[in-house]
Amino acid sequence: MERVLLKCSFTNLFHHLSNMTSRNQTLFEKSQQLIPGGVNSPVRAFRSVGGTPVFFKKGLGSKLWDVDGKEYIDYINSWGPMIVGHAHPVVIKAVQEVAANSLSFGAPTGLELEIAELINKLVPSMEQVRLVSSGTEATMSAIRVARGFTGRSKFVKFEGCYHGHSDALLVKAGSGLLTFNEESSKGVPSSAGVPEEVAAHTLTLEYNNTQQLKDLFAKMGDELACVIIEPVVGNMNLIVPTQEFLQTLRELCTKHGTVLIFDEVMTGFRVALGGAQALYNIKPDMTTLGKVIGGGLPVGAFGGRKDIMQCLAPVGSVYQAGTLSGNPVAVTAGLETLKIIQENGFYDKLTAQTKKLVDGLVQAAKEAGVTFSAQSVGGMFGIYFSEKCPASYDEVMQSNKEQFNKFFHSMLESGIYLGPSAFEAGFVSAAHTDDDIAKTVAAAKKAFLAI
């Protein structure tokens, strides 16, 4: 009898311990057998912060639920697209209705014209627009068009700015590449598999360094096809430009016939209704978009001056194509999102909530005696374990990564989901409430005291 009771007790304990095993851990272990690193985008692997990635099953408003049923306040928002919150009923209803008519045609639809008209209205510099399926496609294609238009090969990007994973752009790039390899700043290119000769036409300058701009253009301005820039950087954490820097860049590109490309894949409709170009009153020649214009589904776009865009096939000699470009379901999600963000007071509230979050975090760190700074632009924010907000790649790299990692895990334990890297910006949605902000700041106070 004692053996039976002992066996039953041991069995119950075994099942109890088994049930305590996180499904996140189980899924991650299994995923690593079939998916490189267990993830489909490197930053998701938690390599920078350590630990097990969180696998999600549901999102609603400002919240996420993982496969264990734990609830989180979400400050990644799918890296920006979920600006109106997860599973917004208007967006979901419209997507369901369109999906019922077919998921894809591979042919023109009226929805493509509708979103092109809306993009042109909200971002007037985009006189003509071409839809694609990702930000990487958009930036890669924009550079190709700029080269075709100017007949030049060289182009400029800035240290720590990430413009997708096409070969020529993986030079001192930000976002996941900083997480993947923090020594990437010492080598060109930043990724294996990119021949040096491909990267040879890519010139890299320091962000916010106006004198470097002037020196380079004085030396070879007439050889530059384009300059591509995140007007507000979100891929080496949040870096804000100086007005002088952007204005000088615009003037130099105009003087030398160089195409100025604003990569607003992240900042488009995130920092302001008209993007960063509206916020800083700088008109680029071309713009790339993504994230918000898909409302959570894969949509990208590039566009600009009509004379430049007329270089594109089928009317011009620069080739670009995509089977799923202008997909009706994805475009519908974007259209409905773009309609919602035009509502009166949308950006005033979004900006105010983001600033409330940032101010609360700064105050909590101050009370705990932790060296910390933070800033926000529209619905984007950056947090840094450094005395002041960085203005360049080098300054970002000087922040205390170990402290960030401790902070991240404490916040995660408290149900606050931040980007799993010290080199990523954060995002607030219109669904974030005062209560969400208060809970986040309370969790931060606990986290700062533990550092």
C-alpha positions as CSV (number, residue, x, y, z in Angstrom):
1,M,0.0,0.0,0.0
2,E,2.8,2.4,0.9
3,R,4.5,1.6,-2.4
4,V,1.3,2.4,-4.3
5,L,0.8,5.7,-2.4
6,L,4.5,6.6,-2.9
7,K,4.2,5.8,-6.6
8,C,1.0,7.9,-6.9
9,S,2.6,10.8,-5.1
10,F,5.7,10.6,-7.3
11,T,3.5,10.4,-10.4
12,N,1.5,13.5,-9.3
13,L,4.8,15.4,-8.7
14,F,6.1,14.4,-12.1
15,H,3.0,15.7,-13.8
16,H,3.1,18.9,-11.8
17,L,6.7,19.6,-12.7
18,S,5.9,18.7,-16.3
19,N,3.1,21.2,-16.4
20,M,5.4,23.8,-15.0
21,T,7.6,23.6,-18.1
22,S,7.0,26.6,-20.3
23,R,5.5,26.0,-23.7
24,N,7.7,28.9,-24.8
25,Q,10.7,26.8,-24.0
26,T,9.3,23.6,-25.6
27,L,8.4,25.5,-28.8
28,F,11.7,27.2,-29.0
29,E,13.6,23.9,-28.5
30,K,11.6,22.3,-31.3
31,S,11.8,25.3,-33.6
32,Q,15.6,25.2,-33.4
33,Q,15.5,21.8,-35.1
34,L,13.7,23.1,-38.2
35,I,14.3,26.8,-38.3
36,P,17.8,28.4,-38.1
37,G,18.1,29.7,-34.6
38,G,14.5,28.8,-33.9
39,V,13.2,32.1,-35.4
40,N,12.5,33.8,-38.7
41,S,14.2,37.1,-37.9
42,P,17.4,37.2,-35.8
43,V,16.4,39.7,-33.1
44,R,13.5,37.4,-32.0
45,A,16.0,34.8,-30.7
46,F,16.8,36.8,-27.6
47,R,20.6,36.3,-28.3
48,S,21.3,39.9,-27.2
49,V,19.5,39.7,-23.9
50,G,19.6,35.9,-23.2
51,G,16.8,33.7,-22.2
52,T,14.0,32.0,-24.1
53,P,11.9,33.9,-26.7
54,V,8.3,34.5,-26.0
55,F,5.9,32.7,-28.4
56,F,2.6,34.5,-28.8
57,K,-0.9,33.3,-29.7
58,K,-3.2,36.3,-29.3
59,G,-3.1,40.1,-29.3
60,L,-5.9,42.6,-28.6
61,G,-5.6,46.4,-28.2
62,S,-2.4,47.1,-26.2
63,K,-2.0,43.5,-24.9
64,L,-0.5,40.2,-26.0
65,W,-0.9,36.7,-24.6
66,D,1.8,34.1,-24.9
67,V,1.3,30.3,-25.4
68,D,1.4,29.9,-21.6
69,G,-1.5,32.3,-21.2
70,K,0.6,35.1,-19.7
71,E,-0.5,38.7,-20.5
72,Y,1.8,41.4,-21.6
73,I,1.6,45.1,-22.3
74,D,3.1,45.3,-25.8
75,Y,5.7,48.0,-26.7
76,I,6.9,46.3,-29.9
77,N,3.6,46.4,-31.8
78,S,5.0,44.1,-34.4
79,W,7.9,46.6,-34.7
80,G,5.6,49.5,-35.5
81,P,2.6,48.5,-37.7
82,M,0.0,48.0,-35.0
83,I,-0.4,51.7,-34.4
84,V,-4.2,51.4,-33.8
85,G,-3.7,48.4,-31.6
86,H,-3.9,44.7,-32.1
87,A,-7.0,43.2,-33.8
88,H,-8.8,46.5,-34.3
89,P,-12.4,45.5,-35.1
90,V,-12.7,47.8,-38.1
91,V,-9.5,46.5,-39.6
92,I,-10.4,42.9,-38.9
93,K,-13.9,43.2,-40.4
94,A,-12.7,44.8,-43.6
95,V,-10.0,42.1,-44.0
96,Q,-12.5,39.3,-43.5
97,E,-14.8,40.8,-46.1
98,V,-12.1,41.2,-48.7
99,A,-10.6,37.8,-48.0
100,A,-13.9,36.1,-48.8
101,N,-13.5,37.3,-52.4
102,S,-10.1,35.6,-52.8
103,L,-6.8,36.0,-51.1
104,S,-4.9,37.1,-54.2
105,F,-5.3,37.8,-57.9
106,G,-1.9,38.6,-59.3
107,A,-3.7,41.3,-61.3
108,P,-4.7,44.9,-60.7
109,T,-7.4,45.8,-58.3
110,G,-9.1,49.1,-57.4
111,L,-7.7,48.8,-53.9
112,E,-4.2,49.5,-55.2
113,L,-5.4,52.8,-56.7
114,E,-7.2,53.7,-53.6
115,I,-4.2,53.3,-51.3
116,A,-1.9,55.0,-53.8
117,E,-4.3,58.0,-53.8
118,L,-4.3,58.1,-50.0
119,I,-0.6,57.8,-49.8
120,N,-0.2,60.7,-52.2
121,K,-2.6,62.8,-50.2
122,L,-0.9,62.2,-46.9
123,V,2.7,62.3,-48.3
124,P,2.5,64.7,-51.3
125,S,6.2,64.2,-52.2
126,M,5.2,60.7,-53.4
127,E,3.7,61.8,-56.7
128,Q,3.8,58.2,-58.0
129,V,3.8,55.1,-55.9
130,R,4.7,51.4,-56.5
131,L,3.5,48.8,-54.0
132,V,5.7,45.9,-52.9
133,S,5.5,43.4,-50.1
134,S,8.3,44.5,-47.7
135,G,10.5,47.3,-46.6
136,T,13.5,45.6,-47.9
137,E,11.9,45.4,-51.4
138,A,11.0,49.1,-51.2
139,T,14.5,50.3,-50.3
140,M,16.3,48.0,-52.7
141,S,14.0,49.1,-55.5
142,A,14.3,52.8,-54.7
143,I,18.1,52.7,-54.9
144,R,17.9,50.8,-58.2
145,V,15.5,53.5,-59.6
146,A,17.8,56.3,-58.3
147,R,20.8,54.7,-60.1
148,G,18.8,54.2,-63.3
149,F,17.6,57.8,-63.1
150,T,21.1,59.4,-62.5
151,G,23.2,56.9,-64.4
152,R,25.5,56.8,-61.3
153,S,26.5,53.8,-59.1
154,K,27.7,55.1,-55.7
155,F,25.3,55.9,-52.9
156,V,25.5,57.0,-49.3
157,K,24.0,55.5,-46.2
158,F,24.6,56.3,-42.5
159,E,26.2,54.2,-39.7
160,G,23.6,52.3,-37.7
161,C,20.7,52.9,-40.2
162,Y,19.1,49.7,-41.4
163,H,17.4,49.7,-44.7
164,G,16.6,46.0,-45.1
165,H,18.8,43.1,-45.9
166,S,19.7,43.6,-49.6
167,D,23.4,43.1,-50.2
168,A,24.6,46.6,-50.8
169,L,22.8,47.9,-47.7
170,L,24.4,45.5,-45.2
171,V,27.2,47.9,-44.5
172,K,27.5,49.3,-40.9
173,A,23.8,48.5,-40.6
174,G,21.6,48.7,-37.5
175,S,18.6,46.8,-36.1
176,G,19.1,43.0,-35.9
177,L,22.6,43.3,-37.3
178,L,23.7,45.2,-34.2
179,T,22.2,42.5,-32.1
180,F,23.6,39.7,-34.2
181,N,27.2,41.1,-34.4
182,E,28.2,44.1,-32.3
183,E,31.6,44.0,-34.0
184,S,30.0,44.8,-37.4
185,S,31.1,48.4,-37.2
186,K,34.6,47.2,-37.7
187,G,34.1,45.4,-40.9
188,V,32.6,46.1,-44.3
189,P,30.2,44.5,-45.2
190,S,28.4,43.6,-42.0
191,S,27.2,40.2,-43.1
192,A,28.8,37.1,-44.4
193,G,27.8,36.3,-48.0
194,V,28.1,39.8,-49.2
195,P,31.0,40.2,-51.6
196,E,33.2,43.2,-50.9
197,E,32.9,44.4,-54.5
198,V,29.1,44.6,-54.0
199,A,29.6,46.8,-51.0
200,A,32.3,48.9,-52.7
201,H,29.8,51.4,-54.1
202,T,28.2,51.9,-50.6
203,L,29.7,54.9,-48.8
204,T,29.0,55.2,-45.1
205,L,28.9,58.4,-43.1
206,E,28.2,59.3,-39.4
207,Y,24.6,60.2,-38.7
208,N,24.1,63.8,-37.6
209,N,27.6,64.8,-38.8
210,T,27.0,67.8,-41.1
211,Q,30.7,68.4,-41.8
212,Q,31.2,64.9,-43.1
213,L,28.4,65.4,-45.5
214,K,29.9,68.6,-46.8
215,D,33.3,67.1,-47.2
216,L,32.0,64.0,-49.1
217,F,29.9,66.0,-51.5
218,A,32.7,68.4,-52.1
219,K,34.9,65.5,-53.1
220,M,32.5,63.3,-55.1
221,G,29.0,64.8,-55.1
222,D,28.6,64.5,-58.8
223,E,29.3,60.7,-58.6
224,L,26.5,59.9,-56.1
225,A,23.3,58.4,-57.3
226,C,21.5,58.8,-54.1
227,V,21.6,59.2,-50.3
228,I,19.3,56.9,-48.3
229,I,18.6,57.8,-44.7
230,E,16.2,57.1,-41.8
231,P,15.1,60.7,-41.2
232,V,14.5,59.7,-37.6
233,V,16.5,56.5,-36.8
234,G,14.7,53.6,-35.3
235,N,17.1,50.8,-36.0
236,M,20.0,51.6,-33.6
237,N,17.4,52.6,-31.0
238,L,15.8,56.0,-31.5
239,I,18.1,58.7,-32.8
240,V,16.7,62.2,-33.5
241,P,18.3,64.2,-36.3
242,T,19.2,67.9,-36.1
243,Q,17.4,70.2,-38.4
244,E,20.7,71.5,-39.7
245,F,21.8,68.0,-40.7
246,L,18.6,67.2,-42.7
247,Q,18.5,70.6,-44.3
248,T,22.2,70.5,-45.3
249,L,21.6,67.0,-46.8
250,R,18.6,68.3,-48.8
251,E,20.6,71.3,-50.1
252,L,23.6,69.2,-51.1
253,C,21.5,66.6,-52.9
254,T,19.8,69.3,-54.9
255,K,23.0,71.0,-55.8
256,H,24.7,67.8,-57.1
257,G,21.6,66.1,-58.7
258,T,21.7,63.3,-56.1
259,V,18.4,61.6,-55.3
260,L,17.5,62.0,-51.7
261,I,15.6,58.9,-50.3
262,F,13.9,59.1,-47.0
263,D,13.5,55.6,-45.7
264,E,10.2,56.0,-43.7
265,V,9.4,52.3,-43.5
266,M,9.4,52.8,-39.7
267,T,8.7,56.5,-39.3
268,G,6.0,56.8,-42.0
269,F,2.7,57.5,-40.2
270,R,4.5,56.7,-36.9
271,V,6.1,60.0,-35.9
272,A,3.4,62.2,-37.6
273,L,0.6,61.8,-40.1
274,G,2.9,62.9,-43.0
275,G,5.9,61.1,-41.6
276,A,9.2,62.6,-40.6
277,Q,9.4,64.7,-43.7
278,A,6.3,66.5,-42.6
279,L,7.6,66.8,-39.1
280,Y,10.9,68.4,-40.2
281,N,9.5,70.1,-43.3
282,I,12.1,68.5,-45.6
283,K,10.9,67.2,-49.0
284,P,12.8,64.1,-50.3
285,D,12.9,63.1,-53.9
286,M,11.9,59.5,-53.0
287,T,10.3,57.8,-50.0
288,T,10.0,54.2,-48.9
289,L,7.2,53.0,-46.7
290,G,6.1,49.8,-44.9
291,K,4.9,48.6,-41.5
292,V,1.9,51.0,-40.8
293,I,0.7,51.0,-44.5
294,G,0.1,47.3,-44.1
295,G,-1.7,47.5,-40.8
296,G,0.1,44.3,-39.7
297,L,0.1,42.5,-43.0
298,P,3.1,42.6,-45.4
299,V,3.0,45.8,-47.5
300,G,5.8,48.1,-48.6
301,A,5.9,51.0,-51.0
302,F,8.3,53.3,-52.7
303,G,7.6,56.5,-54.6
304,G,8.5,60.0,-55.3
305,R,8.9,62.6,-58.1
306,K,7.0,61.5,-61.2
307,D,10.1,62.1,-63.5
308,I,12.1,59.6,-61.3
309,M,9.3,57.0,-61.0
310,Q,8.7,57.1,-64.8
311,C,12.1,55.2,-65.0
312,L,10.2,52.1,-63.7
313,A,9.1,49.3,-66.0
314,P,6.8,49.0,-67.9
315,V,7.2,52.7,-68.9
316,G,10.9,52.9,-68.2
317,S,14.0,50.7,-68.3
318,V,14.4,50.0,-64.5
319,Y,12.9,46.6,-63.8
320,Q,11.0,45.7,-60.7
321,A,8.2,43.2,-60.1
322,G,6.4,41.2,-57.5
323,T,3.8,38.4,-57.6
324,L,2.0,39.5,-54.4
325,S,2.6,43.3,-54.8
326,G,-0.7,45.1,-54.1
327,N,-2.2,42.0,-52.5
328,P,-5.9,42.9,-51.8
329,V,-6.1,41.5,-48.3
330,A,-2.9,43.3,-47.1
331,V,-3.8,46.5,-48.9
332,T,-7.2,46.5,-47.2
333,A,-5.6,46.2,-43.7
334,G,-3.4,49.2,-44.6
335,L,-6.2,51.2,-46.0
336,E,-8.4,50.8,-42.9
337,T,-5.4,51.7,-40.7
338,L,-4.6,54.8,-42.7
339,K,-8.2,55.9,-42.4
340,I,-8.3,55.5,-38.6
341,I,-5.1,57.5,-38.1
342,Q,-6.6,60.5,-39.8
343,E,-9.2,60.9,-37.1
344,N,-9.0,64.2,-35.2
345,G,-6.6,64.2,-32.3
346,F,-5.1,60.8,-33.1
347,Y,-1.5,62.0,-33.2
348,D,-1.9,64.4,-30.3
349,K,-3.1,61.6,-28.1
350,L,-0.5,59.1,-29.4
351,T,2.3,61.6,-28.9
352,A,1.1,62.6,-25.4
353,Q,0.8,58.9,-24.3
354,T,4.3,58.2,-25.5
355,K,5.8,61.2,-23.8
356,K,3.9,60.2,-20.6
357,L,5.6,56.8,-20.7
358,V,9.1,58.3,-21.4
359,D,8.8,60.9,-18.6
360,G,7.6,58.2,-16.2
361,L,10.5,56.0,-17.0
362,V,13.0,58.8,-16.6
363,Q,11.6,59.8,-13.2
364,A,11.6,56.2,-12.0
365,A,15.3,55.8,-12.9
366,K,16.2,59.1,-11.2
367,E,14.5,58.0,-8.0
368,A,16.4,54.7,-8.1
369,G,19.7,56.5,-8.8
370,V,20.2,54.7,-12.2
371,T,22.0,56.4,-15.1
372,F,19.3,56.5,-17.7
373,S,17.8,58.7,-20.4
374,A,14.8,58.4,-22.8
375,Q,13.1,60.4,-25.6
376,S,10.2,60.1,-28.0
377,V,9.0,61.3,-31.4
378,G,5.3,60.8,-32.1
379,G,4.5,57.2,-31.3
380,M,8.2,56.0,-31.1
381,F,10.5,56.0,-28.1
382,G,14.0,55.2,-27.1
383,I,15.4,54.2,-23.8
384,Y,19.2,54.3,-23.0
385,F,21.3,53.4,-20.1
386,S,23.5,56.4,-20.6
387,E,23.6,60.0,-19.2
388,K,22.1,61.6,-22.3
389,C,20.2,60.5,-25.4
390,P,22.6,59.5,-28.1
391,A,22.9,61.3,-31.4
392,S,25.0,58.9,-33.3
393,Y,26.0,55.3,-33.8
394,D,29.2,55.6,-31.6
395,E,27.2,57.2,-28.8
396,V,24.6,54.4,-28.9
397,M,27.3,51.8,-28.7
398,Q,28.5,53.4,-25.4
399,S,25.3,52.7,-23.5
400,N,25.3,50.1,-20.8
401,K,24.0,47.0,-22.5
402,E,24.3,44.8,-19.3
403,Q,22.0,47.1,-17.4
404,F,19.5,47.1,-20.3
405,N,19.5,43.3,-20.3
406,K,18.7,43.1,-16.6
407,F,16.0,45.8,-17.0
408,F,14.5,43.9,-20.0
409,H,14.1,40.6,-18.1
410,S,12.7,42.3,-15.0
411,M,10.1,44.1,-17.2
412,L,9.3,40.9,-19.1
413,E,8.7,39.1,-15.8
414,S,6.3,41.9,-14.8
415,G,4.4,41.5,-18.1
416,I,5.9,44.4,-20.0
417,Y,7.1,43.4,-23.5
418,L,10.0,45.6,-24.8
419,G,12.3,45.0,-27.8
420,P,14.8,42.2,-26.8
421,S,17.8,44.4,-27.7
422,A,19.4,47.6,-26.5
423,F,19.5,48.7,-30.2
424,E,15.8,48.8,-30.9
425,A,13.2,51.6,-30.6
426,G,9.9,51.1,-28.9
427,F,6.4,51.8,-30.0
428,V,3.2,52.9,-28.4
429,S,-0.3,52.4,-30.0
430,A,-3.5,54.3,-29.8
431,A,-4.8,51.5,-27.6
432,H,-2.4,52.1,-24.8
433,T,-4.3,53.5,-21.8
434,D,-3.2,55.6,-18.8
435,D,-3.5,52.4,-16.8
436,D,-1.1,50.7,-19.2
437,I,1.4,53.5,-18.7
438,A,1.0,53.5,-15.0
439,K,1.6,49.7,-14.8
440,T,4.6,50.0,-17.0
441,V,6.2,52.8,-14.9
442,A,5.5,50.8,-11.7
443,A,7.2,47.8,-13.2
444,A,10.1,50.0,-14.2
445,K,10.5,51.3,-10.6
446,K,10.9,47.7,-9.5
447,A,13.3,46.9,-12.3
448,F,15.5,50.0,-11.7
449,L,15.9,49.1,-8.0
450,A,17.1,45.7,-8.9
451,I,19.8,46.9,-11.3
